[in-house]
Structures are given as C-alpha cells and as structure tokens.
Amino acid sequence: MTTNPFVNRVSSLSGPARDIAPVTPSDTADLPDVAIGLYVESGGTIVLTTVRGEIRTVQVLDFSILPVGVSRVHATGTTASGIHAMVLA
C-alpha cells in the first residue's frame, strides 16, 4: 500500500508544489492557477507577469527553475519552450 504524505499536509508557498502543468504562453489569458514557480526545459527568453502585476523579461538556461509567483506567461517575446507551472492547487 502506498502512503501519500500530502493527504494531511497544508500547502505552502515554500513548496513542494502539488502539481506541475504545461504552460501555453498567451498575451491575453492568465494561467489557470497562479504558479509558485516555473520549470523550463529549453532555455531562452520568458516574458511573464508576476503576482504583483509587473511584466518582467528574463533569460533562462535549459532545465531552469524560476522561483517566482507567476500569473501569466506572454507569447510575445517568449522564446523558451517546455515551460511548466509549479502549482499548489
């Protein structure tokens, strides 16, 4: 029988995430759930909106983890791919 350590655990912003979901960058739609961080498979530029509402442009390498609260990953200007949102939902 497998035990699930998440059953009675309260979600925390310090992690771990409860799920990781693929991101489709969009200039008009927010992520379904605010991410506590992003995981990026193929590096490049990411244009994102933080949970504070600021639009930021960052460069990341392959297999990067970006530990910032993100509400949107923009299509325009984003060249990185294989982006996944780490979420608590």
N, CA, C and O atoms as CSV, one atom per row, in Angstrom:
chain,resi,resn,atom,element,x,y,z
A,1,MET,N,N,0.846,-1.186,0.000
A,1,MET,CA,C,0.000,0.000,0.000
A,1,MET,C,C,0.889,1.246,0.000
A,1,MET,O,O,1.846,1.343,0.768
A,2,THR,N,N,0.558,2.177,-0.861
A,2,THR,CA,C,1.310,3.416,-0.964
A,2,THR,C,C,0.754,4.432,0.024
A,2,THR,O,O,-0.460,4.580,0.164
A,3,THR,N,N,1.656,5.128,0.704
A,3,THR,CA,C,1.218,6.210,1.581
A,3,THR,C,C,1.369,7.526,0.846
A,3,THR,O,O,2.272,7.692,0.026
A,4,ASN,N,N,0.492,8.447,1.139
A,4,ASN,CA,C,0.509,9.744,0.490
A,4,ASN,C,C,0.840,10.806,1.532
A,4,ASN,O,O,-0.007,11.130,2.365
A,5,PRO,N,N,2.061,11.359,1.503
A,5,PRO,CA,C,2.447,12.350,2.501
A,5,PRO,C,C,1.723,13.684,2.346
A,5,PRO,O,O,1.849,14.554,3.208
A,6,PHE,N,N,0.968,13.862,1.265
A,6,PHE,CA,C,0.272,15.121,1.028
A,6,PHE,C,C,-1.148,15.133,1.594
A,6,PHE,O,O,-1.784,16.186,1.625
A,7,VAL,N,N,-1.653,13.987,2.039
A,7,VAL,CA,C,-3.044,13.884,2.474
A,7,VAL,C,C,-3.398,14.920,3.541
A,7,VAL,O,O,-4.403,15.616,3.393
A,8,ASN,N,N,-2.627,15.044,4.584
A,8,ASN,CA,C,-2.947,15.964,5.676
A,8,ASN,C,C,-2.014,17.169,5.723
A,8,ASN,O,O,-1.957,17.876,6.729
A,9,ARG,N,N,-1.292,17.399,4.644
A,9,ARG,CA,C,-0.326,18.489,4.608
A,9,ARG,C,C,-0.986,19.767,4.078
A,9,ARG,O,O,-1.728,19.737,3.097
A,10,VAL,N,N,-0.703,20.872,4.738
A,10,VAL,CA,C,-1.183,22.168,4.288
A,10,VAL,C,C,-0.224,22.671,3.213
A,10,VAL,O,O,0.993,22.616,3.388
A,11,SER,N,N,-0.776,23.165,2.094
A,11,SER,CA,C,0.062,23.701,1.027
A,11,SER,C,C,0.857,24.898,1.527
A,11,SER,O,O,0.361,25.703,2.315
A,12,SER,N,N,2.096,25.003,1.058
A,12,SER,CA,C,2.980,26.078,1.485
A,12,SER,C,C,3.647,26.714,0.277
A,12,SER,O,O,4.011,26.019,-0.672
A,13,LEU,N,N,3.807,28.011,0.307
A,13,LEU,CA,C,4.493,28.698,-0.784
A,13,LEU,C,C,5.955,28.282,-0.893
A,13,LEU,O,O,6.579,28.460,-1.939
A,14,SER,N,N,6.494,27.733,0.178
A,14,SER,CA,C,7.884,27.283,0.130
A,14,SER,C,C,8.003,25.886,-0.475
A,14,SER,O,O,9.101,25.342,-0.586
A,15,GLY,N,N,6.865,25.312,-0.863
A,15,GLY,CA,C,6.871,24.038,-1.583
A,15,GLY,C,C,6.716,22.853,-0.675
A,15,GLY,O,O,6.624,23.006,0.543
A,16,PRO,N,N,6.685,21.707,-1.233
A,16,PRO,CA,C,6.779,21.464,-2.671
A,16,PRO,C,C,5.452,21.754,-3.363
A,16,PRO,O,O,4.396,21.813,-2.733
A,17,ALA,N,N,5.541,21.933,-4.690
A,17,ALA,CA,C,4.335,22.129,-5.484
A,17,ALA,C,C,3.500,20.855,-5.430
A,17,ALA,O,O,4.039,19.767,-5.226
A,18,ARG,N,N,2.204,20.984,-5.609
A,18,ARG,CA,C,1.320,19.820,-5.630
A,18,ARG,C,C,1.172,19.244,-7.025
A,18,ARG,O,O,0.789,18.085,-7.189
A,19,ASP,N,N,1.479,20.063,-8.038
A,19,ASP,CA,C,1.374,19.584,-9.414
A,19,ASP,C,C,2.250,20.463,-10.292
A,19,ASP,O,O,2.671,21.549,-9.894
A,20,ILE,N,N,2.513,19.972,-11.487
A,20,ILE,CA,C,3.252,20.728,-12.491
A,20,ILE,C,C,2.443,20.621,-13.779
A,20,ILE,O,O,2.123,19.523,-14.234
A,21,ALA,N,N,2.115,21.783,-14.365
A,21,ALA,CA,C,1.221,21.810,-15.518
A,21,ALA,C,C,1.892,22.506,-16.697
A,21,ALA,O,O,2.537,23.540,-16.521
A,22,PRO,N,N,1.745,21.946,-17.896
A,22,PRO,CA,C,2.322,22.609,-19.062
A,22,PRO,C,C,1.705,23.987,-19.281
A,22,PRO,O,O,0.514,24.195,-19.049
A,23,VAL,N,N,2.531,24.918,-19.730
A,23,VAL,CA,C,2.097,26.294,-19.967
A,23,VAL,C,C,2.044,26.559,-21.464
A,23,VAL,O,O,2.990,26.260,-22.192
A,24,THR,N,N,0.936,27.120,-21.913
A,24,THR,CA,C,0.829,27.638,-23.267
A,24,THR,C,C,0.883,29.157,-23.151
A,24,THR,O,O,-0.074,29.777,-22.689
A,25,PRO,N,N,1.997,29.761,-23.566
A,25,PRO,CA,C,2.099,31.222,-23.448
A,25,PRO,C,C,0.954,31.925,-24.167
A,25,PRO,O,O,0.524,31.499,-25.239
A,26,SER,N,N,0.464,33.015,-23.560
A,26,SER,CA,C,-0.659,33.769,-24.118
A,26,SER,C,C,-0.516,35.230,-23.723
A,26,SER,O,O,-0.134,35.547,-22.597
A,27,ASP,N,N,-0.823,36.109,-24.653
A,27,ASP,CA,C,-0.791,37.534,-24.347
A,27,ASP,C,C,-2.094,38.019,-23.720
A,27,ASP,O,O,-2.168,39.159,-23.261
A,28,THR,N,N,-3.125,37.169,-23.693
A,28,THR,CA,C,-4.432,37.608,-23.201
A,28,THR,C,C,-4.981,36.801,-22.030
A,28,THR,O,O,-5.870,37.275,-21.323
A,29,ALA,N,N,-4.468,35.586,-21.812
A,29,ALA,CA,C,-5.040,34.718,-20.768
A,29,ALA,C,C,-4.030,34.443,-19.665
A,29,ALA,O,O,-2.873,34.110,-19.919
A,30,ASP,N,N,-4.501,34.593,-18.431
A,30,ASP,CA,C,-3.683,34.227,-17.277
A,30,ASP,C,C,-3.610,32.705,-17.164
A,30,ASP,O,O,-4.406,31.988,-17.772
A,31,LEU,N,N,-2.654,32.226,-16.386
A,31,LEU,CA,C,-2.558,30.798,-16.097
A,31,LEU,C,C,-3.811,30.378,-15.333
A,31,LEU,O,O,-4.370,31.187,-14.592
A,32,PRO,N,N,-4.267,29.137,-15.493
A,32,PRO,CA,C,-5.448,28.684,-14.742
A,32,PRO,C,C,-5.262,28.796,-13.231
A,32,PRO,O,O,-6.208,29.108,-12.508
A,33,ASP,N,N,-4.050,28.543,-12.759
A,33,ASP,CA,C,-3.692,28.684,-11.345
A,33,ASP,C,C,-2.388,29.457,-11.281
A,33,ASP,O,O,-1.475,29.192,-12.063
A,34,VAL,N,N,-2.285,30.407,-10.362
A,34,VAL,CA,C,-1.036,31.140,-10.192
A,34,VAL,C,C,0.063,30.147,-9.842
A,34,VAL,O,O,-0.110,29.288,-8.977
A,35,ALA,N,N,1.193,30.275,-10.524
A,35,ALA,CA,C,2.323,29.369,-10.292
A,35,ALA,C,C,3.203,29.894,-9.170
A,35,ALA,O,O,3.388,31.103,-9.028
A,36,ILE,N,N,3.749,28.972,-8.368
A,36,ILE,CA,C,4.728,29.371,-7.356
A,36,ILE,C,C,6.131,29.344,-7.946
A,36,ILE,O,O,7.099,29.737,-7.294
A,37,GLY,N,N,6.229,28.877,-9.182
A,37,GLY,CA,C,7.496,28.843,-9.900
A,37,GLY,C,C,7.286,28.243,-11.269
A,37,GLY,O,O,6.232,27.679,-11.561
A,38,LEU,N,N,8.308,28.369,-12.115
A,38,LEU,CA,C,8.276,27.777,-13.442
A,38,LEU,C,C,9.452,26.832,-13.612
A,38,LEU,O,O,10.535,27.069,-13.078
A,39,TYR,N,N,9.232,25.768,-14.351
A,39,TYR,CA,C,10.297,24.863,-14.779
A,39,TYR,C,C,10.368,24.977,-16.290
A,39,TYR,O,O,9.344,24.897,-16.969
A,40,VAL,N,N,11.573,25.164,-16.823
A,40,VAL,CA,C,11.748,25.385,-18.252
A,40,VAL,C,C,12.699,24.341,-18.815
A,40,VAL,O,O,13.831,24.210,-18.350
A,41,GLU,N,N,12.239,23.600,-19.814
A,41,GLU,CA,C,13.061,22.556,-20.422
A,41,GLU,C,C,14.088,23.114,-21.398
A,41,GLU,O,O,15.254,22.722,-21.357
A,42,SER,N,N,13.668,24.028,-22.279
A,42,SER,CA,C,14.580,24.599,-23.280
A,42,SER,C,C,14.696,26.096,-23.049
A,42,SER,O,O,13.708,26.826,-23.131
A,43,GLY,N,N,15.898,26.542,-22.764
A,43,GLY,CA,C,16.147,27.927,-22.382
A,43,GLY,C,C,15.851,28.936,-23.468
A,43,GLY,O,O,15.634,28.592,-24.630
A,44,GLY,N,N,15.847,30.186,-23.057
A,44,GLY,CA,C,15.580,31.321,-23.937
A,44,GLY,C,C,15.026,32.461,-23.109
A,44,GLY,O,O,15.345,32.602,-21.929
A,45,THR,N,N,14.212,33.255,-23.726
A,45,THR,CA,C,13.588,34.398,-23.062
A,45,THR,C,C,12.188,34.019,-22.592
A,45,THR,O,O,11.448,33.331,-23.294
A,46,ILE,N,N,11.837,34.480,-21.391
A,46,ILE,CA,C,10.462,34.337,-20.893
A,46,ILE,C,C,9.974,35.728,-20.513
A,46,ILE,O,O,10.620,36.449,-19.752
A,47,VAL,N,N,8.823,36.084,-21.058
A,47,VAL,CA,C,8.142,37.311,-20.671
A,47,VAL,C,C,6.971,36.880,-19.797
A,47,VAL,O,O,6.124,36.096,-20.227
A,48,LEU,N,N,6.925,37.393,-18.571
A,48,LEU,CA,C,5.913,36.939,-17.618
A,48,LEU,C,C,5.326,38.093,-16.841
A,48,LEU,O,O,5.900,39.179,-16.764
A,49,THR,N,N,4.170,37.832,-16.268
A,49,THR,CA,C,3.559,38.770,-15.327
A,49,THR,C,C,3.654,38.155,-13.950
A,49,THR,O,O,3.200,37.033,-13.729
A,50,THR,N,N,4.249,38.897,-13.015
A,50,THR,CA,C,4.397,38.410,-11.647
A,50,THR,C,C,3.072,38.560,-10.896
A,50,THR,O,O,2.146,39.218,-11.370
A,51,VAL,N,N,3.000,37.943,-9.725
A,51,VAL,CA,C,1.788,38.074,-8.909
A,51,VAL,C,C,1.594,39.511,-8.430
A,51,VAL,O,O,0.503,39.870,-7.987
A,52,ARG,N,N,2.627,40.329,-8.513
A,52,ARG,CA,C,2.496,41.756,-8.181
A,52,ARG,C,C,1.979,42.564,-9.353
A,52,ARG,O,O,1.741,43.765,-9.224
A,53,GLY,N,N,1.800,41.902,-10.521
A,53,GLY,CA,C,1.280,42.593,-11.691
A,53,GLY,C,C,2.342,43.241,-12.559
A,53,GLY,O,O,2.016,43.991,-13.479
A,54,GLU,N,N,3.610,42.962,-12.280
A,54,GLU,CA,C,4.706,43.525,-13.059
A,54,GLU,C,C,5.057,42.607,-14.223
A,54,GLU,O,O,5.117,41.389,-14.056
A,55,ILE,N,N,5.289,43.182,-15.395
A,55,ILE,CA,C,5.740,42.400,-16.540
A,55,ILE,C,C,7.261,42.397,-16.535
A,55,ILE,O,O,7.900,43.449,-16.508
A,56,ARG,N,N,7.824,41.204,-16.560
A,56,ARG,CA,C,9.281,41.036,-16.493
A,56,ARG,C,C,9.748,40.179,-17.659
A,56,ARG,O,O,9.022,39.304,-18.129
A,57,THR,N,N,10.951,40.435,-18.116
A,57,THR,CA,C,11.588,39.639,-19.159
A,57,THR,C,C,12.864,39.061,-18.578
A,57,THR,O,O,13.721,39.797,-18.089
A,58,VAL,N,N,12.989,37.742,-18.631
A,58,VAL,CA,C,14.166,37.077,-18.075
A,58,VAL,C,C,14.719,36.066,-19.078
A,58,VAL,O,O,13.994,35.511,-19.904
A,59,GLN,N,N,16.013,35.850,-18.975
A,59,GLN,CA,C,16.693,34.837,-19.781
A,59,GLN,C,C,16.941,33.630,-18.888
A,59,GLN,O,O,17.410,33.777,-17.760
A,60,VAL,N,N,16.629,32.440,-19.385
A,60,VAL,CA,C,16.855,31.228,-18.603
A,60,VAL,C,C,17.599,30.203,-19.452
A,60,VAL,O,O,17.521,30.217,-20.680
A,61,LEU,N,N,18.312,29.328,-18.783
A,61,LEU,CA,C,19.023,28.238,-19.435
A,61,LEU,C,C,18.134,27.004,-19.520
A,61,LEU,O,O,17.067,26.960,-18.908
A,62,ASP,N,N,18.573,26.002,-20.276
A,62,ASP,CA,C,17.869,24.724,-20.321
A,62,ASP,C,C,17.725,24.162,-18.908
A,62,ASP,O,O,18.630,24.291,-18.084
A,63,PHE,N,N,16.600,23.551,-18.645
A,63,PHE,CA,C,16.306,22.869,-17.377
A,63,PHE,C,C,16.397,23.806,-16.171
A,63,PHE,O,O,16.936,23.443,-15.125
A,64,SER,N,N,15.861,25.016,-16.337
A,64,SER,CA,C,15.888,26.016,-15.265
A,64,SER,C,C,14.639,25.947,-14.407
A,64,SER,O,O,13.562,25.566,-14.865
A,65,ILE,N,N,14.811,26.323,-13.159
A,65,ILE,CA,C,13.688,26.545,-12.249
A,65,ILE,C,C,13.702,28.020,-11.892
A,65,ILE,O,O,14.712,28.547,-11.425
A,66,LEU,N,N,12.579,28.681,-12.116
A,66,LEU,CA,C,12.448,30.104,-11.833
A,66,LEU,C,C,11.486,30.254,-10.660
A,66,LEU,O,O,10.273,30.151,-10.842
A,67,PRO,N,N,12.013,30.497,-9.449
A,67,PRO,CA,C,11.164,30.526,-8.248
A,67,PRO,C,C,10.508,31.891,-8.023
A,67,PRO,O,O,10.920,32.655,-7.150
A,68,VAL,N,N,9.484,32.181,-8.824
A,68,VAL,CA,C,8.767,33.442,-8.688
A,68,VAL,C,C,7.281,33.181,-8.945
A,68,VAL,O,O,6.925,32.347,-9.778
A,69,GLY,N,N,6.427,33.894,-8.231
A,69,GLY,CA,C,4.992,33.769,-8.449
A,69,GLY,C,C,4.618,34.362,-9.798
A,69,GLY,O,O,4.935,35.518,-10.080
A,70,VAL,N,N,3.947,33.580,-10.628
A,70,VAL,CA,C,3.637,33.989,-11.995
A,70,VAL,C,C,2.145,33.812,-12.276
A,70,VAL,O,O,1.573,32.758,-12.000
A,71,SER,N,N,1.523,34.855,-12.826
A,71,SER,CA,C,0.116,34.744,-13.202
A,71,SER,C,C,-0.065,34.586,-14.711
A,71,SER,O,O,-1.109,34.109,-15.157
A,72,ARG,N,N,0.948,34.984,-15.513
A,72,ARG,CA,C,0.836,34.852,-16.974
A,72,ARG,C,C,2.224,34.693,-17.580
A,72,ARG,O,O,3.187,35.320,-17.138
A,73,VAL,N,N,2.307,33.844,-18.598
A,73,VAL,CA,C,3.493,33.763,-19.443
A,73,VAL,C,C,3.052,34.269,-20.816
A,73,VAL,O,O,2.180,33.682,-21.457
A,74,HIS,N,N,3.662,35.356,-21.249
A,74,HIS,CA,C,3.273,36.005,-22.501
A,74,HIS,C,C,3.835,35.271,-23.709
A,74,HIS,O,O,4.945,34.741,-23.666
A,75,ALA,N,N,3.056,35.246,-24.789
A,75,ALA,CA,C,3.508,34.633,-26.041
A,75,ALA,C,C,4.518,35.540,-26.744
A,75,ALA,O,O,5.549,35.078,-27.233
A,76,THR,N,N,4.205,36.843,-26.788
A,76,THR,CA,C,5.092,37.787,-27.469
A,76,THR,C,C,6.382,37.944,-26.670
A,76,THR,O,O,6.365,38.347,-25.508
A,77,GLY,N,N,7.478,37.622,-27.306
A,77,GLY,CA,C,8.785,37.766,-26.666
A,77,GLY,C,C,9.299,36.516,-25.993
A,77,GLY,O,O,10.489,36.430,-25.690
A,78,THR,N,N,8.429,35.536,-25.748
A,78,THR,CA,C,8.874,34.295,-25.107
A,78,THR,C,C,9.421,33.350,-26.165
A,78,THR,O,O,8.727,32.983,-27.114
A,79,THR,N,N,10.696,32.960,-25.981
A,79,THR,CA,C,11.328,32.018,-26.906
A,79,THR,C,C,11.654,30.687,-26.232
A,79,THR,O,O,11.901,29.687,-26.906
A,80,ALA,N,N,11.653,30.681,-24.907
A,80,ALA,CA,C,11.885,29.433,-24.175
A,80,ALA,C,C,10.712,28.485,-24.436
A,80,ALA,O,O,9.606,28.929,-24.744
A,81,SER,N,N,10.959,27.181,-24.311
A,81,SER,CA,C,9.872,26.223,-24.538
A,81,SER,C,C,9.929,25.127,-23.491
A,81,SER,O,O,10.881,25.011,-22.719
A,82,GLY,N,N,8.872,24.329,-23.497
A,82,GLY,CA,C,8.768,23.294,-22.469
A,82,GLY,C,C,8.602,23.921,-21.102
A,82,GLY,O,O,9.224,23.493,-20.129
A,83,ILE,N,N,7.754,24.945,-21.032
A,83,ILE,CA,C,7.532,25.674,-19.778
A,83,ILE,C,C,6.412,24.983,-19.006
A,83,ILE,O,O,5.372,24.633,-19.564
A,84,HIS,N,N,6.653,24.794,-17.705
A,84,HIS,CA,C,5.667,24.149,-16.838
A,84,HIS,C,C,5.481,25.024,-15.591
A,84,HIS,O,O,6.446,25.554,-15.041
A,85,ALA,N,N,4.231,25.163,-15.160
A,85,ALA,CA,C,3.898,25.910,-13.955
A,85,ALA,C,C,3.863,24.968,-12.758
A,85,ALA,O,O,3.205,23.928,-12.794
A,86,MET,N,N,4.574,25.337,-11.701
A,86,MET,CA,C,4.502,24.586,-10.442
A,86,MET,C,C,3.378,25.230,-9.626
A,86,MET,O,O,3.428,26.418,-9.308
A,87,VAL,N,N,2.361,24.424,-9.293
A,87,VAL,CA,C,1.163,24.981,-8.661
A,87,VAL,C,C,0.827,24.263,-7.343
A,87,VAL,O,O,1.245,23.131,-7.097
A,88,LEU,N,N,0.065,24.961,-6.526
A,88,LEU,CA,C,-0.374,24.410,-5.242
A,88,LEU,C,C,-1.781,23.873,-5.312
A,88,LEU,O,O,-2.199,23.150,-4.408
A,89,ALA,N,N,-2.539,24.201,-6.361
A,89,ALA,CA,C,-3.944,23.779,-6.477
A,89,ALA,C,C,-4.075,22.291,-6.651
A,89,ALA,O,O,-5.188,21.778,-6.763
